[in-house]
Amino acid sequence: MPPHSRFDAIGTHWQIDTPDALAAPVLESVLALCERFDRSWSRFRTDSLVHRMSVEPGSYVLPPEAPALMDLYRDLYETTDGAVNPLVGHALEQLGYDRSYSLRPTGAVITVPRWEDAVSWDGRTLHTRRPVVLDIGAAGKGYLADLVGDELRRNGIVAFTVDASGDILHAPAPGAPSLRVALEHPSDPSKAIGVARLPGGAICASASNRRAWPGAHHILDALSGRPVDDVVAAWAIAPTALVADGLATALFVADPARLEERFEMQWVRMLSRGRIETSAGFDGEVFA
């Protein structure tokens, strides 16, 4: 069994598998990267850039990693006609998914501002016309997995698996077999609804049973401001974890065929009635 490096970052558990144990300086550089990312993008920290945006409108120079993230969000926003929108943060807070994790709704459902009404992005600076609560939860964890992979490569590590609590980035050794990834049943974590084969790249998942509380969960349709109720779990396979993570959320609110027109992907999703759907090119199997 390959060596494991385990740690907590951005509020969740991480594991990195490598052929040889990570040297202490490499692990330290990964942890420092995760801390910088969290300090920029967390809506749960009062010292973050995102918190500053929530207090005062203005022009905010985003971190160097921002372009890929913001460009993906813009693509998803357009492809889903606004149903995926990083400006859902205030709506999530209103539902109880707030800084204190109160998990108690605090008022009526609010309207999520449209991207074009509230912000503009010029590739370096985000210009906000009002205070906005940015939430990158739809793609942020996957993107951080990509950034961790980049950090490993900079340190000469080319074969690895980064597991960010089920969002997986896999860079295999030459000739290695595909990684088999179980698709966790959304209502029973001890069971799987299928298995995906991952020769390389990323697989990410979203499920309404994670970060859920009475009457609500964290996956919103930005057009309604309400949690999605007709899809309960989705998995996306893509070349990067950034894209896979964003697509796993988009599969809750969009026609998969439309996403396939825009992105290189495979997918599986489970509907609330128990039906399981897969892409035509899904490399794996489902059990029901």
C-alpha positions in Angstrom: 0.0 0.0 0.0 1.4 3.4 -0.9 2.3 5.9 1.8 -0.5 8.2 3.0 -0.2 11.9 4.0 -3.4 12.9 5.8 -4.4 16.4 7.0 -7.3 18.7 7.4 -7.7 21.8 5.1 -10.6 24.1 4.1 -12.8 22.4 6.7 -12.5 18.8 5.4 -10.2 15.8 5.3 -7.5 15.2 2.7 -5.2 12.3 1.8 -2.3 12.2 -0.6 -1.0 8.8 -1.8 2.4 8.8 -3.4 4.9 6.0 -4.2 7.2 7.3 -1.5 6.4 9.2 1.7 6.2 12.9 1.2 9.2 14.7 2.6 8.4 17.1 5.4 9.2 20.3 3.4 6.9 19.1 0.6 4.0 18.5 2.9 4.6 21.9 4.6 4.4 23.6 1.2 1.1 21.8 0.5 -0.3 22.9 3.9 0.9 26.5 3.3 -0.9 26.5 -0.1 -4.1 25.3 1.4 -3.9 28.0 4.1 -3.4 30.7 1.4 -6.3 29.4 -0.6 -8.6 29.3 2.5 -7.5 32.8 3.5 -8.5 34.2 0.1 -11.7 32.2 -0.7 -13.4 31.2 2.6 -16.7 32.8 3.4 -16.4 31.4 6.9 -13.3 33.5 7.9 -13.5 37.2 8.9 -9.9 37.6 7.6 -10.6 36.4 4.0 -10.8 38.4 0.8 -14.3 37.0 0.3 -15.4 38.5 3.7 -14.1 41.9 2.6 -16.3 41.6 -0.5 -19.3 40.8 1.6 -18.9 44.1 3.5 -18.0 46.7 0.9 -18.4 46.9 -2.9 -15.3 47.8 -4.8 -12.5 46.5 -7.1 -10.7 43.5 -5.7 -7.5 42.1 -7.3 -7.9 38.3 -7.0 -5.2 35.8 -6.2 -3.0 34.5 -9.1 -5.0 31.2 -9.2 -8.3 33.1 -9.8 -8.6 33.3 -13.6 -9.2 29.6 -14.1 -11.7 29.5 -11.3 -13.7 32.6 -12.3 -13.6 31.6 -16.0 -15.1 28.2 -15.1 -17.8 29.9 -13.1 -18.7 32.2 -15.9 -18.9 29.2 -18.3 -21.1 27.3 -15.9 -23.3 30.3 -15.3 -23.8 30.7 -19.1 -24.3 27.0 -19.8 -26.9 26.6 -17.0 -28.7 29.9 -17.8 -27.6 31.2 -14.3 -28.6 28.2 -12.2 -24.9 27.8 -11.2 -23.8 31.1 -9.7 -21.0 31.8 -7.2 -23.1 34.7 -5.7 -25.3 32.2 -3.8 -23.4 32.8 -0.6 -26.0 35.1 1.0 -28.8 32.7 0.1 -26.9 29.9 1.8 -26.4 32.0 4.9 -30.1 32.8 4.9 -30.8 29.1 4.9 -28.5 28.5 7.9 -25.3 27.5 6.2 -23.5 30.5 7.7 -20.2 31.3 9.5 -21.5 29.8 12.8 -23.0 26.7 11.1 -26.3 27.6 12.8 -28.2 25.4 10.3 -31.3 27.4 11.0 -33.1 29.5 8.4 -33.1 33.2 9.3 -35.7 34.5 7.0 -37.5 34.3 3.7 -35.8 32.9 0.6 -33.8 35.7 -1.1 -33.1 36.3 -4.7 -29.5 35.4 -5.8 -28.1 38.4 -7.7 -27.4 37.9 -11.4 -23.7 37.9 -12.3 -24.2 40.7 -14.8 -26.0 42.9 -12.3 -23.7 42.5 -9.4 -20.1 41.9 -10.6 -17.8 42.1 -13.6 -14.6 40.2 -14.1 -11.7 41.5 -16.2 -9.4 38.5 -15.8 -7.5 40.0 -12.9 -9.9 42.2 -10.9 -13.4 41.5 -9.7 -15.5 44.7 -9.7 -18.5 44.5 -7.3 -21.4 46.9 -7.6 -22.8 45.9 -4.2 -21.6 43.8 -1.3 -21.7 40.2 -2.4 -21.1 36.9 -0.6 -19.0 34.8 -3.0 -19.3 31.1 -2.5 -17.0 28.9 -4.5 -18.1 25.6 -3.0 -19.3 24.3 -6.3 -15.8 24.0 -7.6 -13.3 25.3 -5.0 -12.3 22.0 -3.4 -11.7 20.4 -6.7 -9.6 23.4 -7.8 -7.5 23.2 -4.6 -6.9 19.5 -5.4 -5.5 20.6 -8.8 -3.3 23.2 -7.1 -2.0 20.6 -4.7 -1.2 18.4 -7.7 0.7 21.2 -9.3 2.7 21.7 -6.0 3.6 18.0 -6.0 4.8 18.2 -9.6 6.9 21.3 -8.8 8.6 19.1 -6.2 9.3 16.3 -8.7 6.4 14.0 -7.7 4.6 13.0 -10.9 2.6 9.9 -9.7 0.0 10.6 -6.9 -3.6 10.5 -5.9 -5.1 13.5 -4.1 -8.3 12.7 -2.3 -10.1 15.7 -0.9 -12.9 13.9 0.9 -14.1 12.1 -2.2 -13.0 14.6 -4.8 -10.1 12.8 -6.4 -7.2 13.9 -8.7 -5.2 10.9 -10.0 -1.9 11.1 -11.8 -0.8 7.4 -12.3 2.6 5.9 -12.6 3.4 4.7 -16.2 1.7 1.4 -16.9 -0.4 1.5 -13.7 -4.0 0.2 -14.0 -7.0 2.5 -13.7 -8.0 3.6 -10.3 -11.4 2.1 -9.3 -13.5 4.6 -7.4 -16.7 3.6 -5.6 -19.8 5.8 -6.1 -21.1 6.2 -2.6 -24.9 5.7 -2.1 -26.2 9.1 -1.0 -28.5 7.6 1.6 -26.1 4.9 2.9 -22.4 5.6 3.0 -21.6 1.9 3.6 -22.9 1.0 0.1 -22.0 2.0 -3.5 -24.3 2.5 -6.4 -21.5 1.7 -8.8 -17.8 1.9 -9.6 -15.9 4.3 -12.0 -12.6 3.6 -13.6 -10.2 6.5 -13.6 -7.0 6.0 -15.7 -6.0 9.6 -14.9 -7.6 13.0 -14.3 -10.3 13.7 -11.8 -13.6 12.5 -10.4 -15.7 14.7 -8.2 -19.0 14.2 -6.5 -21.9 16.3 -5.1 -24.6 14.9 -2.9 -27.5 16.5 -1.1 -27.0 14.3 2.0 -23.7 16.1 2.7 -24.0 19.4 4.6 -27.7 18.9 5.0 -30.1 19.9 7.8 -33.9 19.8 8.3 -35.6 21.1 5.2 -32.4 22.2 3.4 -29.0 21.3 2.0 -26.1 23.2 0.4 -26.8 22.6 -3.3 -28.9 25.5 -4.5 -30.5 26.4 -7.8 -29.4 30.0 -8.0 -32.5 30.9 -10.1 -34.9 29.9 -7.3 -32.6 30.3 -4.3 -33.8 27.0 -3.0 -32.1 23.6 -2.6 -32.4 21.2 -5.5 -34.8 18.4 -4.8 -35.0 16.2 -7.9 -31.4 15.1 -8.0 -29.7 13.7 -4.9 -26.2 12.8 -6.1 -23.9 13.4 -9.1 -20.4 12.4 -10.2 -18.4 14.0 -12.9 -15.1 12.8 -14.5 -13.0 15.4 -16.3 -9.4 16.1 -17.0 -9.1 18.5 -14.0 -10.7 18.4 -10.6 -11.7 22.1 -11.0 -13.9 21.2 -14.0 -15.1 17.9 -12.5 -16.1 19.5 -9.3 -18.0 22.3 -11.0 -19.8 19.8 -13.3 -20.8 17.6 -10.4 -22.8 20.6 -9.1 -24.1 21.6 -12.5 -25.5 18.1 -13.0 -28.0 19.0 -10.3 -29.5 21.9 -12.2 -28.8 21.4 -15.9 -29.5 19.0 -18.7 -26.4 16.8 -19.0 -26.5 16.9 -22.8 -26.0 20.6 -22.7 -23.0 20.3 -20.4 -21.6 17.6 -22.7 -21.7 20.1 -25.6 -19.4 22.4 -23.7 -17.2 20.2 -21.6 -15.1 17.0 -21.9 -16.8 14.8 -19.3 -18.3 11.6 -18.2 -21.0 11.6 -15.6 -23.4 9.7 -13.4 -26.3 11.1 -11.4 -29.0 9.7 -9.1 -32.5 11.2 -9.1 -34.7 11.5 -6.0 -36.9 8.7 -7.3 -33.9 6.3 -7.2 -33.3 6.3 -11.0 -29.6 6.3 -12.0 -28.5 8.0 -15.2 -25.1 7.8 -16.9 -23.3 9.3 -19.9 -23.0 7.2 -22.9 -19.2 7.0 -22.5 -19.1 6.3 -18.8 -16.1 4.1 -18.0 -17.5 2.0 -15.2 -20.6 0.2 -14.0 -23.7 0.9 -11.9 -25.4 -1.6 -9.8 -29.0 -0.6 -10.1 
